[in-house]
Structure formats: structure tokens, C-alpha cells
Amino acid sequence: MKIAMWSGPRNLSTAMMYAFAARGDCAVWDEPFYAPYLAATGMVHPMQDAILAGHETDPAAVARACAGPVPDGKKLLYMKHMPHHMLPNFPLDWADGCVNAHLIRHPARVIASYAAKRDAVTLQDIGFEQQFAIWQRFPGPVMDGTAIRANPEKMLEKLCVEVGIPFTSNMLHWNSGPRSFDGAWGPHWYGAVHRSTGFAPPEGDLPKVQPRHQPLLDAALPIYETMRAHAINL
């Protein structure tokens, strides 16, 4: 079985990838289309040279690998995908063979977290519009990162039921430090999860968005609220 987890950035996506890797029966793949996205757009991102040098940049080749066999003799493959990496000319038919799931987070939290790591933030960067389009094309379970952090065991149990796999408590804990499957961008973005040994505690109040980011929040919030209405609840 292959699970395609669609998520915008700064959205508990790396912790979820670590949780599935900790199962023992699951291979994981970290943002397969990130390098093709950078190569095709010419956008400047942190660690761009390392990303382009260390990962496949041909979207067709990545799509073939996504549609190929589960690696490493594992039963499951968990793929962490960013919807905004899927440019209009990139293949998407491989996702028909996956169980598609969708991870969301309140846009105020996403914007505040993203802006702390990269000065420029656009609606394209945080991926809400693209995620909504992916969700419409490939419907599946919706998980809110806030609910996961409030009760990781209960929410992961429910997700496992939805995708048709057994839950294991191994998903709740992992060793600290980087992983061999981290993308080349890990040293810039994954500091918090590298220090972790499990999911972070429940989130507090929503952060205040800087005035210059208010248009982003206004555009993303209705999309989040629409998807949130379909999310698995505690």
C-alpha cells in the first residue's frame, strides 16, 4: 500500500513522516517533487544548490518512482507531498494508485512558522489553494495538525482505521536526530523535529499575523475552514 499525505509547509508534516517511519513496516519518501519544482520554476529557496544536486529533478522520473514498487521490502510506503510542488505540467496520475490523505493547519500558524524560516511568504508558498485542488481531485481523510498534537494516539489510531492499516504505538515515539530519508533541505527546516522524540505538546493560542501577511490569512482561511469541516475529529 502507498499513502500520499498532502500537506502545506510548516504543518506537522515532517513529524508525521517520522511517525510512519517509526512503524517498522513503512518506507517513507520526503517531498519527491521538491527538486523538480525548484528546477522548473527557478525559484530561490534555502539550500537550493544542495537540493538540486542531491535529488531527481525530472518530474516524469519522480512520477514513475511514485507509481513503482514499495522499496526496501516494506509493506507500506508513506510519501510526504507538498501540493504547491505539483506544477500544472507535472504528472499526477500516479496518485490514483495511492490512498490519499490530507494534513491541514490553521493558516495563521502556518504563516507565522514559515515567516520565521524564510522572509518572503506568498500564497503560492503556503499551498492552500493547491491543496484544496488536490483534495477535490483525490479526496481522502483530512487531519488537522492541532488535533494530532492534542491527542496523537487517538488521532493516529483514527487515521490508521481510515487508510486501512493497523495502528502501532511505535508511531508515537522516535529517536532524536536527522534521518537518512530527510531531504537535503532538512538542516534548514527540520531543527525542531530533529530535537524531538515524539509529537510536540498541544498548541496554544493562535499567533498574531503581521499586517503585511493579513492578505495571505484572508485568502487561506476560507479554504482551511472548508477542509476543516471534513476533518477527523477527536
N, C-alpha and C positions, 0 to 999 in steps of 0.2 A: 504494500500500500504506500501511496505517496500523498503527503499532506502539503498543500501550498498555503502557507499562512501569509496573508496580505496585510501589510501594516505600513503606516507612515513612519517617519523617523521619530526618535525620542518617545517611544510608545511601548516600552517594556518588551520590545521585540527580541532583543538580544538575550534577556533573561529567559524568555520563553524558549528560545533556541537552546540555551544551556539546559533547561529543564528537560526537553525532549532528548537531548544527547545523553543526559544522566540516566535515562531508562535502561540503557544497555542493549536494547534491541533495535535502536534507531540511529541511522546515519543522518547527518544534518548538512545543509548547504547554505552558506551565508551570502545572501544578496547576489545571486548569479548574474543578474543583468546590470549591476552597477558599472562594471568596466565598459560594457558595450554602450551604456548610456553616456558615460563621460566621453568615450571615443567619438560617438555620433554627434554629440552636441557641442563639444569643445569647451564645455563649462569648466571653470576652475574651482576645484574642491580641495580640501586639505588632503595631503599625501597623494595627490593625483598621479605623480610620476610612478610611485610605487604600485598604485592600483593598476595602472595601465600595463606596467611591466610584469606584474605578478598574476594577472588574471586574463582569461579569454575575452577578447573584445568583439568577436563576431557573434551577433545575436542569433544567427541561424545555428551556429555550432552549439551555443548555450541551450537553445531550444531543443536540439536533438538530444543533448545530455539530460535535460529535464524529462524528456519522453523515454529515455533509455532505462535500463535495469537499475534496480536499487543497488547501490555499491556496498562493498565491504562485507558481503554475505549477510546483511541485516534484513529483518522483516519489514522495516519501515524506513521511509525517507521523509524527513521534515525539511522543507525548503522555506527559508525566510525571504520573502519578496517585498519589495517596495513598489507600489503601484505607479509612482511617478517615474520609475525607471523604464516602464513599458511604453516606449515611443510608438506612435501610430503604425510605423512600418515594421515593428518587431513582431515575430511570430507569437501567437497566444494559443494556438490550437492544442499545444501540449497540455494545457491546464484542463482540458476535457477529461484527461485520464487521471486527474487528482481529486482528492477530497479537498475542496477549497474552504478555508476559514478566514475570518476577518477580525483583526485586532484594532480597536479604536481607543482613543483617549481624548479628553476634553481639549479643544484647541488652545485654550489659554495655557494649559500645562505644556502642550507641545511647543508653542511659540516661545514661551519663557525658557524652556530647556534647550531648544535649538539655538536661540539667540545667544545663549551662554557659551556655545561652542563655535559659532560662525556668525560674523557680524551681519551679513546680508541675509535676510529672510524674505522669501516670496511665497505666494500661494502655491506656485509650482513646487517649491522645495518641500512643503509640508504635506502635499499629496492628497488633500481631502477630496478634491474634485475627481482625481484619477481613481481613488479608492472607491468612491461611490459608483463610478462607471464599471469597475471590476466587479463589485458586489452585485450590480444588476445583471451582468453577463454570467457570473459564476456565483450564484447565491450559495450560502452556507452559513454555519454557525457564526454569530457575532459575539465577540468577547470584549468587554470594557476593562482596560488595564486597572482602573481604580477598583473594580470589583475583585479582580485577581489579587491585588495587593491586600485587600480587606480580608480575604479568606482564600489563600492559594489552594489549599487541599480541596475544598468544596468545589471551587470553580474548575480546577483541572479534572476532578472526577466527572463533572458535568460535561466538559469538553470531550473527554475520552468517550463518554457514552454517545455523544453526538457524532463523533467521527468513526465509532465502531471499533475501538481498541480498549484493552483493559487498562485501568489506572494502576500505577505503581507509586508508592511513596518515595521511590528513588527520585521522582521528578521534583521533589520539594527541596533538595539539597545538592550542592556540588562543591568541589574544592575551589578555593580561590585561585586566581591567576588566569593568564591568557590560555587559549586553546589553539590546537593545530588547525582547526577548521575556521578560526576567525579570519575575516577578510583582511587584506593589507591595511585597511583603514582602522583596524581595531585599536592601535596605540593612541589614535586621536580621540575616538568616540567612546571606547569601552572601559574607561578608567573605573567607573563606579561598579560595573558588573564584574570586573576583574578583582575588585576588592571584596566582592560579596561571596557568600556561601549559600545563598538562598534568596528568595524574594524579599524586597525591601518592605518595611512596615507600611501600614495604611497611610495614604496620602492625607495631607492636611487641607486647609482652605485653598481655594483657587488663587493662584498668583495674580497680581495686578499686571495687566498688559501695558507696555509703554504706549504713549499716544500714537507714535509712528506705526505701531503694529495693530492699532484698532481696526483698520480696514481689513486686515487679514482675519482677525477674530470674527468680524461681522460676516465675512464671506464663508468662513469654515463652519461657524456654529450651527446654521440650519442643517448642513449635511451631517454633522455629528449627531444632532438631535434626532434626525430621521433614522439613522442607523442604530442609535441607542435604543430607540423604541422596539427594535427587533433583537436586542442583545439578551444573552442568557443572564438570568438574574440569580442573586444569592438565594 
